Amino acid sequence: MTENQTWVSEFVLLGFPSSPRIELFLFGLFSLFYAFTLLGNGVILGLIWLDHRLHSPMYFFLSHLAIVDISYASNNVPKMLANLLNQGETISFVPCIIQTFLYLAFAHAECLMLVVMSYDRYVAICHPLQYSIIMSWRVCTILAVTFWTCAFLLALVHVILIVRLPFCGPHEINHFFCEILSVLKLACADTRLNVLVIFAACVLILVGPLCLVLVSYSHILLTILRIQSREGRRKAFSTCSSHLCVVGLFFGSAIVMYMAPKSDHPEEQQKILSLFYSLFNPMLNPLIYSLRNAEVKEALKRVLLKQRSR
C-alpha cells in the first residue's frame, strides 16, 4: 500500500452523469415509475388480503413476490432519485454495505421464489387431485421460510467477503447504488475470491433455478396440451404465461448482467440493466399479473363493487 492511500469512510455515487435538464427529467420519470411500483404491488397485496378467493398457495407466494418487489425498489431507487437531484451524492461505508446486503438478499429471494411458484403451478396443473395435500399451508410456510432464510444467508456470505477487504481509494462508485461488482472495483486487494463466489452464486441462484423452472413448465405445457376443455386450457395458459413473463424478465436481465462477458456491456449498459431489474421489473410484475390473470382482475372488480355499495 502506498503512502498516499487513505482509508475510505464514504463513497460517491456517480449515478447517471448528464445535464441538469436531463437529470430533472429522469428524476420525474423514475419517481413516477417508483410510485407505480409501490401502488401496483400494494394493490396486489391488498387484493390478496381482502379477497378470500385469493387465499391459495399461488397467491400466498405472489404476495411474497410483491413484498420483495416493494423492498427491492425501495432499497435502491430513493438513493438514485436523491443522486439525480444532487449529483455526486455520498453514502457512508456501513449504509453502503447494508444496501448491498439487502439488494443481494431480495434478488436471491426472488430467484428462489420464482422456482417455488413454478413448482406450485406444476403441482396444480399436472397433479390437481393431490394439490391440496402436496401444497398444504404447512408446506407453503416451510417453503417461504426456507427461501427467505437461504436468500439472507447467501447475501451474508457476500457481505462477509466484502467487509474483509481494505478500501483505500478511489472512492467513486460508478453506479446509482452500491452494486456489488461496482463496490469490488474500489477494493485495494485481491478480489478473485469474491468474483469466484459471485460466479458460483450465479450458477446456484440463477442457472440452477432457471433450469428447474424450464423443466417444470415443459411438463406443464405437455399437460395443458392434453386438456380437453378449451376453457381449462385458456385458464391454465393465462396463469402460466404471466409467471413465464416475470421469469423471463428477471432471469434474462440478471444473467446478462452477471454472467455475460463483461466486454459486451460497458459500465453504462450495466447501469441500464441494473435499472431494469431494480425498477422496471418490480413495476411490471403487478401489471403482468393483473392484466394476464383473470382471477386477479375479477378480485379487483369485486373489491371495487364492494366499496361502491357501501
N, C-alpha and C positions, 0 to 999 in steps of 0.2 A: 504493500500500500504506500502510495506516495505521500509526501508531507502535506501537499496542498489539498488532500482529500479530507472532507469533513463528514461527520455522520448526519444523515438526513432525518429531520424530525417532522417534515411535512412535504407533500408533493404538490405540484402544479398540474392541474388537468387542462390539457390544451384544447380538448373538445373539437369543435369544428371551426377552425380559423377562417374568417371571411369578413366581408364588410359589415358595418353596424346595421345597415338596412336588411341584409340577408339574415343576419343573426336575429333581428327582431321578427322577421317573417317566420323563421324556423321556430322561434320561441312560441309564437301564436299557434303555429301548426302542430307542434309536438304537445303543447298544452291541451289543445283540442283532442288529440289522439289519446292523451293520458286520461282526460275526463271521460271519453268514450270507453276506455278500458275499465275504469272504476265503475261507470254506470252499467255497462254491459254485463260484467261479471257480477256486480251487485244484484242486478235483475235476476240473473241465473240462480244465485244463492237464495234470493227472496222467493222465487217461484218454487224451488225445491223445498224450502222451509214451509211455505204456505199451502201448497197443493199436496194432499195426501196421496194422490195417484202417482206422484213422482218419488214417493218414498220406497225406492227399489235400489238394488245394488248398483245398477248403471248410473243412476243419478246421485247416489251416495259418492261414487268416485268422481262424477262430474263436478260435484260441489267442492271436492278437494282440488280439482284442477282449477276451478275459479279462484279458490283461496291462493293457490300457487301463483296464478297469473297476476292477481292484485299485489301480492307480496313481491313478486319478481319485478314488476314495473315500478313499484314504489321504492324499491331498493336502489334502482339505477336512474330513473327519469328525473326526480326532483333535483339531484345534483347537476344533471345535464342542463336542465332549464336555468338553474342558477348560473351556470357557466356561460350560457348564451347571453344573459343579462350583464354579467361581469366577467369578461374574458380573462383567462388565467386564474380561475377560481382555485383556491388551495384547499387541501384536505390533509389533516394530520395523519401520522403514520397509523395509529391504532384504529381510528374510524375507517381508514382505507383498507386495512386488513379485515375488519369486520364486514365491510361492504363486499370484499372478495369472497369471504366465507359464506355470506348469505346468498350471494349470486350463484356460487357453486352448489350450495345446498338446494336451492329452489330449482336449479337446472337439473340436478341429479334426480330430485323428487319427481319432476315432470317426466323425465325419461322412464323411470320405473313405473310411474302411474299409468302411462300410456300402454305399457305392457300388460298391466293388470286389467285395464279397460278392454284391451283386445281379447284377453282370456275370458273376461266376463261375457263379451259378445259371442265368443266361440262356444262357451257352455250354453248360452241362451238359445243359439240357433242350431248347433249341432247335437246338443243333448237337452232338449227343452223339458223332457219329463223328469230329469234329475236336477234341473236348475235350482230349485228351491232348496234342495239338500246340499248340493255342491257349493253354491254361493249363499250359504246361510249368513245371517248377520254376524255370527261369531267369526266365520271365516273372513268376511269383509273387514271386520275390525282388526283382525290379526294382520291381514294384507296391508291395511292402511298404516298401522303402527310399524310394520316391517319396512315399507318403502320410505316412510319419513325418517326412521332411525338410520337406515342404510345411507340415505342421502346426506344426513348431517354428519355421520361418521366419516364418509368418504371425503366430504368437504373439509373436515377437521384434519385429515391426513395431509391434504394440500397446504393448509394454513400452517401446520406444524413445520413442514418442509420450507415454507417461505420465511417464517419468523427466525429460523436459524441462520438465514443469510444476512450478511452485512450490506447496508445501503449507504454508500458514502458519496453519492453524486454520480451523474447529474440527477436532478430531482423533478424533471418534467415528464409526465406520463402522456404519451401521445394517444389519448383516448378521452372519452367523455365520462368514464367511471374507472374504478380500479379493477380493470380486467386482468386476469392472472398472467397472461403472456406479456402484456404491456408492463406490468409491475416487475416481472422477472428480468426484463431487459435492463432495469436500473440497478440490479444487484452487482456488486463488485466482487463476485466469487463465482465458482464453477456451478452452473445451474443444470448440468446434464442429468443429474438425478431427478430434479423437478420435472424436466421435459420428458424423461422416461416414464415417470409416474403419470403425468398428464396423458401421454400416449396410451399407456396401459389402461387408464381410466376410460379413455375414449373407446377402446375396444370393448371394455366391460360394460360401459354405460350407454354407448351409442350403437356400436355394431352388433353386439350381442342382443340387446333389446329389439333393435330393428329387425334382426333375423327372426326372433320369436314372434314379433308382430306379423311379419310376412307369412310365416308358417301358419299362424292362426287364421289369417284372412284367406289363405289358399284353401284351407279346409272349409271356411265359411262360404266362400264363393261356390265351391262344389256342392255344398249342401243347399244353398239358395237356388241353384240351377235345377235342383231336383224337386223344389217346392211346386206343387200343382196349382195352388191358388195364386192368381195374379195379385190380389191384394196382399197376400202374405209375402210374395217376392218384393212388392213395392215397399212395404214397411221395413223389411229386412235390409234392402238396399239403401233406403233413406237413412236408417240408423247407422249403418256401417260406413256409408260414403262420407258422412260428416266426420266420423272418427278418423277415417283414412286421410281426409283433407288436413286435419290437425297434425296427424303423424307425419305426413309429407312435408308440411311447412316447418315443423320443429326439427325433425331429424335431418332434413335436407340442408337447412341453413347451418345447423351445428356441425355436421360432418364436413361441409365445405370450409367452415371456419377453422376447425381444429385438426382435420386430417388431410386436407388437400395440400399439395406442395405450396410452400409459402411464396414462391416466386410468381405464382399465378394470381395472387391478390395482394397488392401492396397495402400499407397501413390504412390508407383512406378507405379502401374497399373493405377492409376488416371492420372498420367503424360502421359502415353501412350494414354489413352482415350482423354485427352485434346489435345495431339498432333494430334490425328486422326481428330477431328473437327476443329482444328486451322490451320492445314497444308494440311492433306490428302484430306479432303472434298473440300476445295477451289481448289485444284489441279485436283481432279477427276471430279468436276461438268462440266467444259467445255469439257472434254474428253467424258463424258457420253452424253452430248447434241450434240456434233459434230459427234460421232460415231453412235448414235442411232436415229438421227434426219435427215431425208432425205433433208429437206429444208435447213438446215444449211450446209450440205455437198454440195448441189447444189449452194448455195450462195458463198461458198468458191471457187468452180470451176469457177464460173462466174467472181469473182474478180481477180483470178489468170490469167484467159484468157484475161481479160481486160488489166491487167498490161503487159502481154506479147505482146499484139497487139500494144502497144504504141511505 
